[in-house]
């Protein structure tokens, strides 16, 4: 058996298989048990604005339709409007 020099061992250890990342135009289908946190991190990586106000179902829909920017914008706009409606006027004063 031939001994490898220290430099060859280091070079071989650094060879990591390159992941085939999907293009930004492709939709992402997360596994069925994906948590909201996992979905939020993926949305953040994909550059979705206001991903924090989306619920789990909306996050999964956005990640499926990531190539269709109009659909993504519509879902996000609806969630932002819902979020903003909870702020401002106090209807129930105690």
Secondary structure, 3 states (H helix, E strand, C coil): CCCCCHHHHHHHHHCCCCCCCCCCCCCCCCCCCCCHHHHHHHHHHHCCCCHHHCCHHHHHHHHHCCCCHHHHHHHHHHHHHHHHCCCCCCCCCC
